[in-house]
């Protein structure tokens, strides 16, 4: 029995085993004779079934029974002579037998990548400091104000900024209703940005009926008359009879101390602004730290890219699929998820492997005292209750996650110390505006 070991770039290892025919054929012939003697087939006396029929009916099973001892012997020999750090269960790949050439089969598995973390010194990484300005506080305050707006009925004529509660009836050019095209309880917002509709309905009062013309792409209105339809379809003009049932407006509360008290029992508007400012600074600090760490990881991987073992990639993607199924509570397109998640998965596995190697190389450790101190800190800052803190200290999995968090920070501290950091500043709202535009596209 001979074997050859080949480890591919992605750490997929293939052991090709060869067993000479003179070792296999006698065992194969012997097993065929055993089956021939035992075979009980209708139309033939026991032990007299033709060998051709035995081969046709039981050939695969006989070969499997014959080859298994050789496979077992190969496993014992190979894994005794070599200490593989395999991360997947060894499986039989290809298997072929020829009476003259013998038995050839492969044992395939992935091994843990052998990693040497290099070129850490002098990694050029930009660290942006996100700046919070008074305008950011005012924007948050205005958003709260908008959410506190109340809807009131309007007496008199409708003006821009008002909402109309209407029934819509499609009519022909002579004003005759088109049967089957009446849409009840439709909301229309009068706004300067939609002058076509606003100009025709401005000034209406409750109970009015008015026929208007709207350019549309031949699609039926759903919830609002403002719908413009699908792009690239020919534009046509459609006529509607609008029956005004109610006119409403949103009224914003005054920004004063009473507003602050209503929003969250703050003593004054200044107290509310102060908390908004503190929360924004805390959020900006966390976001800039995350952005910086992501850049550190990206630069580290670009200098130490690892070919990801197939089994690790498949395991990661399978976890993503299962998580998606839980969140969506139903069937998902696994192929689409695999394709969409592949780049992220490769990057994340690269980072985990490099992180693991850095921890080993630098002998980074986390003590129980450090974990307990972190839990106590979360308790002092009221991020945890005393009951939750006690439960975490008793739960090994949750307790270890706090250790992982500390370990992660220590690795980033090590990388930061080695990096050539370029400090820059950027307005926090500009960062969010850019990320929002990317998300939109």
C-alpha positions as CSV (number, residue, x, y, z in Angstrom):
1,X,0.0,0.0,0.0
2,X,1.4,3.4,-1.1
3,X,0.0,6.9,-0.7
4,X,0.8,10.4,-1.7
5,X,-0.3,13.6,0.1
6,X,-1.2,16.8,-1.7
7,X,-2.3,19.9,0.2
8,X,-3.9,22.4,-2.1
9,X,-3.7,26.2,-1.8
10,X,-7.0,26.4,0.1
11,X,-5.7,23.8,2.6
12,X,-7.9,21.0,1.1
13,X,-5.7,17.9,1.5
14,X,-6.0,14.9,-0.8
15,X,-4.3,11.6,0.1
16,X,-4.2,9.3,-2.9
17,X,-3.9,5.6,-1.8
18,X,-2.8,2.8,-4.1
19,X,-3.3,-0.9,-3.3
20,X,-1.7,-3.4,-5.8
21,X,-4.0,-5.7,-7.7
22,X,-2.3,-8.8,-6.3
23,X,-3.5,-7.8,-2.8
24,X,-7.0,-7.0,-3.8
25,X,-8.0,-9.5,-6.5
26,X,-7.7,-12.7,-4.4
27,X,-10.0,-11.1,-1.7
28,X,-12.4,-10.0,-4.4
29,X,-12.6,-13.5,-6.0
30,X,-13.0,-15.0,-2.6
31,X,-15.9,-12.8,-1.7
32,X,-17.6,-13.5,-5.0
33,X,-17.4,-17.2,-4.3
34,X,-18.9,-16.7,-0.8
35,X,-21.8,-14.7,-2.3
36,X,-22.3,-17.3,-5.0
37,X,-22.5,-20.1,-2.4
38,X,-25.0,-18.2,-0.2
39,X,-27.1,-16.7,-3.0
40,X,-30.7,-17.9,-3.0
41,X,-32.2,-16.7,-6.3
42,X,-35.5,-18.1,-7.7
43,X,-34.9,-20.4,-10.7
44,X,-31.4,-21.5,-9.5
45,X,-30.3,-24.1,-7.1
46,X,-28.4,-22.7,-4.1
47,X,-24.7,-22.4,-4.9
48,X,-25.3,-22.8,-8.7
49,X,-26.1,-19.1,-9.6
50,X,-23.9,-18.1,-12.6
51,X,-21.0,-15.8,-11.6
52,X,-22.1,-13.2,-14.2
53,X,-25.5,-12.9,-12.5
54,X,-23.8,-12.6,-9.1
55,X,-21.6,-9.8,-10.4
56,X,-24.6,-8.0,-11.9
57,X,-26.8,-8.3,-8.8
58,X,-24.3,-8.0,-6.0
59,X,-21.1,-6.6,-7.6
60,X,-21.2,-3.2,-6.0
61,X,-21.9,-4.6,-2.5
62,X,-19.2,-7.3,-2.9
63,X,-16.6,-4.7,-4.0
64,X,-17.6,-2.4,-1.1
65,X,-17.2,-5.3,1.4
66,X,-13.8,-6.2,-0.1
67,X,-12.4,-2.6,-0.3
68,X,-13.5,-1.6,3.3
69,X,-10.6,-3.4,5.1
70,X,-8.1,-1.7,2.8
71,X,-9.7,1.7,3.4
72,X,-9.6,1.1,7.2
73,X,-5.9,0.0,7.0
74,X,-5.1,3.1,5.0
75,X,-6.8,5.4,7.5
76,X,-4.9,3.8,10.4
77,X,-1.5,3.9,8.6
78,X,-1.8,7.5,7.3
79,X,-3.1,9.1,10.4
80,X,-0.6,7.2,12.6
81,X,2.3,8.3,10.4
82,X,1.2,12.0,10.1
83,X,-0.3,14.3,12.7
84,X,-2.8,16.3,10.6
85,X,-4.5,19.2,12.2
86,X,-7.6,18.5,10.2
87,X,-10.7,20.7,10.7
88,X,-13.1,18.5,8.7
89,X,-14.0,14.9,8.9
90,X,-11.9,12.8,6.4
91,X,-14.1,11.4,3.6
92,X,-13.5,9.0,0.8
93,X,-13.4,10.9,-2.5
94,X,-12.8,9.0,-5.7
95,X,-12.4,5.2,-5.8
96,X,-11.5,3.1,-8.8
97,X,-10.5,-0.5,-9.2
98,X,-8.9,-2.2,-12.2
99,X,-7.9,-5.9,-12.2
100,X,-4.4,-5.1,-13.5
101,X,-3.7,-1.7,-11.9
102,X,-5.3,-2.4,-8.5
103,X,-7.4,-0.2,-6.2
104,X,-6.9,3.6,-6.1
105,X,-8.9,5.8,-3.8
106,X,-8.6,9.3,-2.2
107,X,-9.1,10.4,1.4
108,X,-10.0,14.1,1.5
109,X,-10.1,16.6,4.3
110,X,-9.2,20.2,5.2
111,X,-6.4,21.1,7.5
112,X,-6.0,24.2,9.6
113,X,-4.1,26.8,7.7
114,X,-0.5,27.3,8.7
115,X,-0.3,31.0,9.2
116,X,2.6,33.4,9.6
117,X,1.4,36.9,10.4
118,X,3.8,39.3,8.6
119,X,4.2,43.0,7.7
120,X,2.3,44.3,10.7
121,X,4.8,47.1,11.4
122,X,3.9,50.3,9.7
123,X,0.4,49.5,8.5
124,X,-0.9,52.8,7.2
125,X,-4.4,53.3,8.5
126,X,-6.6,56.4,8.6
127,X,-8.5,57.1,11.9
128,X,-11.4,59.6,11.5
129,X,-12.7,61.5,14.4
130,X,-16.4,62.2,13.9
131,X,-17.3,65.7,14.9
132,X,-20.7,66.5,16.5
133,X,-22.0,70.0,16.0
134,X,-25.0,72.0,17.4
135,X,-26.8,71.3,14.1
136,X,-26.7,67.6,14.8
137,X,-28.4,68.2,18.2
138,X,-31.0,70.4,16.5
139,X,-31.7,67.7,13.8
140,X,-32.4,65.1,16.5
141,X,-34.5,67.6,18.4
142,X,-36.5,68.3,15.2
143,X,-37.0,64.6,14.5
144,X,-38.4,64.2,18.0
145,X,-40.6,67.2,17.4
146,X,-41.9,65.8,14.1
147,X,-42.8,62.5,15.9
148,X,-44.7,64.4,18.5
149,X,-46.9,66.2,15.9
150,X,-50.7,65.9,16.3
151,X,-53.3,65.7,13.5
152,X,-56.1,68.2,13.6
153,X,-59.2,68.8,11.4
154,X,-59.0,72.0,9.4
155,X,-62.0,74.3,8.9
156,X,-62.1,76.3,5.7
157,X,-60.1,75.9,2.5
158,X,-57.3,73.4,1.9
159,X,-53.8,74.8,1.5
160,X,-50.3,73.4,0.8
161,X,-49.3,71.3,3.8
162,X,-52.8,69.9,4.4
163,X,-53.9,66.3,4.0
164,X,-57.2,65.5,2.1
165,X,-59.2,62.4,3.0
166,X,-61.0,61.6,-0.2
167,X,-62.9,59.2,-2.4
168,X,-61.7,59.0,-6.0
169,X,-63.8,58.1,-9.0
170,X,-62.2,57.8,-12.5
171,X,-64.3,59.6,-15.1
172,X,-64.2,59.9,-18.9
173,X,-63.7,63.1,-20.8
174,X,-67.4,64.0,-20.5
175,X,-67.3,63.5,-16.7
176,X,-69.2,60.1,-16.7
177,X,-67.9,57.7,-14.0
178,X,-66.0,54.7,-15.2
179,X,-67.6,51.6,-13.7
180,X,-65.3,49.6,-11.3
181,X,-62.8,52.4,-10.9
182,X,-63.8,54.0,-7.6
183,X,-61.2,54.2,-4.8
184,X,-62.4,55.1,-1.3
185,X,-60.5,56.6,1.6
186,X,-57.6,57.8,-0.4
187,X,-55.1,60.3,1.2
188,X,-53.7,63.2,-0.8
189,X,-51.0,65.4,0.5
190,X,-51.0,69.0,-0.9
191,X,-47.4,70.1,-1.3
192,X,-45.5,72.6,-3.4
193,X,-43.3,69.8,-4.8
194,X,-46.4,68.3,-6.4
195,X,-47.8,71.4,-8.1
196,X,-49.9,69.4,-10.7
197,X,-52.3,68.1,-8.0
198,X,-51.9,70.8,-5.4
199,X,-52.8,73.6,-7.9
200,X,-56.1,71.8,-8.8
201,X,-57.2,71.0,-5.2
202,X,-56.0,74.1,-3.3
203,X,-59.0,75.9,-1.9
204,X,-61.4,73.0,-1.7
205,X,-63.5,72.6,1.4
206,X,-65.1,69.6,3.1
207,X,-68.0,68.2,0.9
208,X,-66.6,69.7,-2.3
209,X,-66.4,67.6,-5.5
210,X,-63.8,68.5,-8.1
211,X,-62.7,66.9,-11.3
212,X,-58.9,67.0,-11.9
213,X,-56.5,65.7,-14.5
214,X,-53.4,63.8,-13.7
215,X,-50.6,62.6,-15.9
216,X,-49.9,58.9,-15.2
217,X,-48.5,55.7,-16.6
218,X,-51.7,53.8,-16.8
219,X,-51.6,52.3,-13.4
220,X,-54.4,52.2,-10.9
221,X,-54.0,54.4,-7.8
222,X,-53.3,52.4,-4.7
223,X,-53.0,54.5,-1.5
224,X,-52.3,57.9,-2.9
225,X,-53.1,59.9,-6.1
226,X,-49.5,61.1,-6.1
227,X,-48.3,57.7,-7.5
228,X,-46.6,58.3,-10.8
229,X,-46.5,54.7,-12.0
230,X,-43.7,52.7,-13.5
231,X,-40.9,54.3,-15.4
232,X,-40.5,54.1,-19.2
233,X,-44.2,53.6,-19.9
234,X,-46.1,56.0,-22.1
235,X,-47.6,58.9,-20.1
236,X,-51.3,59.5,-20.4
237,X,-53.8,61.9,-18.8
238,X,-56.4,60.5,-16.5
239,X,-59.4,62.3,-15.0
240,X,-60.6,61.9,-11.5
241,X,-63.6,63.2,-9.5
242,X,-62.3,64.0,-6.1
243,X,-64.8,64.0,-3.2
244,X,-63.4,65.8,-0.2
245,X,-64.4,64.1,3.0
246,X,-62.0,65.8,5.5
247,X,-59.1,68.2,5.5
248,X,-56.4,67.7,8.1
249,X,-53.0,69.1,9.1
250,X,-50.1,68.2,11.3
251,X,-49.3,70.7,14.0
252,X,-45.9,70.7,15.6
253,X,-45.4,71.4,19.3
254,X,-43.4,74.4,20.4
255,X,-39.8,73.6,21.4
256,X,-39.9,74.7,25.1
257,X,-39.6,73.4,28.6
258,X,-43.1,71.9,28.5
259,X,-42.1,70.0,25.3
260,X,-39.1,68.5,27.1
261,X,-41.2,67.4,30.1
262,X,-43.7,65.7,27.8
263,X,-41.0,63.9,25.8
264,X,-39.2,62.4,28.7
265,X,-39.8,64.1,32.0
266,X,-36.8,66.4,31.6
267,X,-36.6,69.5,33.8
268,X,-36.0,71.8,30.8
269,X,-35.3,72.0,27.1
270,X,-31.7,72.6,27.9
271,X,-31.6,69.3,29.9
272,X,-33.0,67.4,26.9
273,X,-30.5,69.0,24.6
274,X,-27.7,68.1,26.9
275,X,-28.7,64.4,26.9
276,X,-29.0,64.4,23.1
277,X,-25.5,65.9,22.8
278,X,-24.1,63.3,25.2
279,X,-25.8,60.4,23.4
280,X,-24.6,61.7,20.0
281,X,-21.0,62.0,21.2
282,X,-21.1,58.5,22.7
283,X,-22.6,57.1,19.5
284,X,-20.0,58.9,17.4
285,X,-17.2,57.5,19.6
286,X,-18.4,53.9,19.1
287,X,-18.9,54.4,15.4
288,X,-15.5,55.9,14.8
289,X,-13.9,53.1,16.9
290,X,-15.7,50.5,14.8
291,X,-14.7,52.2,11.5
292,X,-11.1,52.4,12.6
293,X,-11.0,48.8,13.6
294,X,-12.6,47.7,10.3
295,X,-9.8,49.6,8.5
296,X,-7.2,47.9,10.7
297,X,-8.6,44.5,9.8
298,X,-8.8,45.3,6.1
299,X,-5.1,46.4,6.1
300,X,-4.0,43.3,8.1
301,X,-5.8,41.0,5.7
302,X,-4.5,42.8,2.6
303,X,-0.9,42.0,3.9
304,X,-1.7,38.4,5.0
305,X,-4.5,37.0,2.8
306,X,-5.3,33.4,3.6
307,X,-6.8,30.9,1.3
308,X,-9.9,29.8,3.2
309,X,-10.5,26.0,3.6
310,X,-13.7,25.0,1.8
311,X,-15.2,23.4,5.0
312,X,-14.7,26.5,7.0
313,X,-16.3,28.6,4.3
314,X,-19.2,26.2,3.9
315,X,-19.8,26.0,7.7
316,X,-19.8,29.8,7.9
317,X,-22.3,30.2,5.0
318,X,-24.5,27.5,6.4
319,X,-24.7,29.4,9.7
320,X,-25.7,32.6,7.7
321,X,-28.4,30.6,5.9
322,X,-29.8,29.2,9.2
323,X,-29.8,32.6,10.8
324,X,-31.7,34.1,7.7
325,X,-34.2,31.3,7.9
326,X,-34.9,32.0,11.6
327,X,-35.3,35.8,11.0
328,X,-37.5,35.3,7.9
329,X,-39.4,32.4,9.4
330,X,-39.6,30.5,6.1
331,X,-37.8,29.1,3.1
332,X,-35.0,31.2,1.6
333,X,-32.9,30.9,-1.6
334,X,-29.8,29.3,-0.3
335,X,-27.8,29.8,-3.5
336,X,-28.5,33.6,-3.5
337,X,-27.5,33.9,0.2
338,X,-24.3,32.0,-0.4
339,X,-23.4,34.2,-3.3
340,X,-24.2,37.5,-1.5
341,X,-22.4,36.4,1.7
342,X,-19.3,34.9,0.2
343,X,-17.1,37.9,0.2
344,X,-18.0,38.8,3.8
345,X,-17.5,35.2,4.9
346,X,-14.0,35.0,3.4
347,X,-13.0,38.3,5.0
348,X,-14.4,37.3,8.4
349,X,-12.7,33.9,8.4
350,X,-9.4,35.6,7.4
351,X,-9.7,37.9,10.4
352,X,-10.6,35.1,12.8
353,X,-7.6,33.0,11.7
354,X,-5.2,35.9,11.8
355,X,-6.6,37.0,15.2
356,X,-6.1,33.5,16.5
357,X,-2.5,33.4,15.3
358,X,-1.7,36.9,16.8
359,X,-3.1,35.7,20.2
360,X,-0.8,32.7,20.0
361,X,2.3,34.5,18.8
362,X,2.0,37.4,21.3
363,X,0.8,35.1,24.1
364,X,-2.2,37.4,24.8
365,X,-4.3,36.2,27.7
366,X,-7.4,37.3,29.6
367,X,-7.8,36.7,33.3
368,X,-10.9,36.0,35.4
369,X,-10.2,39.3,37.2
370,X,-10.4,41.2,34.0
371,X,-13.7,39.6,33.0
372,X,-15.2,40.2,36.5
373,X,-14.0,43.8,36.3
374,X,-15.7,44.3,33.0
375,X,-19.0,42.8,34.3
376,X,-18.8,45.0,37.4
377,X,-18.2,48.1,35.2
378,X,-21.3,47.3,33.2
379,X,-23.1,46.9,36.5
380,X,-21.9,50.4,37.7
381,X,-23.0,52.1,34.5
382,X,-26.4,50.4,34.7
383,X,-25.9,48.4,31.5
384,X,-26.5,45.3,33.6
385,X,-28.7,44.7,36.7
386,X,-27.3,42.8,39.7
387,X,-29.4,39.8,38.8
388,X,-28.0,39.8,35.2
389,X,-24.4,40.2,36.4
390,X,-24.8,37.2,38.8
391,X,-26.4,35.1,36.0
392,X,-23.5,35.9,33.6
393,X,-20.9,34.8,36.2
394,X,-22.7,31.5,36.6
395,X,-23.2,30.9,32.8
396,X,-19.9,29.6,31.2
397,X,-20.9,30.6,27.7
398,X,-22.0,34.1,28.5
399,X,-19.0,34.6,30.8
400,X,-16.6,33.5,28.1
401,X,-18.1,35.9,25.7
402,X,-17.0,38.8,28.0
403,X,-13.6,37.2,27.9
404,X,-13.7,37.2,24.0
405,X,-14.7,40.9,24.1
406,X,-11.6,41.8,26.2
407,X,-9.4,39.6,24.0
408,X,-10.6,41.3,20.9
409,X,-9.8,44.7,22.4
410,X,-6.3,43.5,23.3
411,X,-5.7,42.3,19.8
412,X,-6.8,45.7,18.4
413,X,-4.6,47.5,20.9
414,X,-1.6,45.4,19.6
415,X,-2.4,46.2,16.0
416,X,-2.9,49.9,16.8
417,X,0.4,50.1,18.5
418,X,2.1,48.7,15.3
419,X,0.2,50.8,12.8
420,X,1.1,54.1,11.3
421,X,-2.1,56.0,12.0
422,X,-3.2,59.1,10.1
423,X,-5.6,61.2,12.1
424,X,-8.4,63.1,10.3
425,X,-11.7,64.7,11.1
426,X,-15.1,64.4,9.5
427,X,-18.5,65.8,10.3
428,X,-20.6,63.0,11.8
429,X,-23.7,63.9,9.8
430,X,-21.7,63.8,6.6
431,X,-20.6,60.2,7.3
432,X,-24.2,59.3,7.9
433,X,-25.4,61.1,4.8
434,X,-22.8,59.2,2.7
435,X,-23.7,55.8,4.2
436,X,-27.4,56.5,3.7
437,X,-26.8,57.2,0.0
438,X,-24.8,54.0,-0.4
439,X,-27.6,52.0,1.3
440,X,-30.2,53.7,-0.9
441,X,-28.3,52.7,-4.1
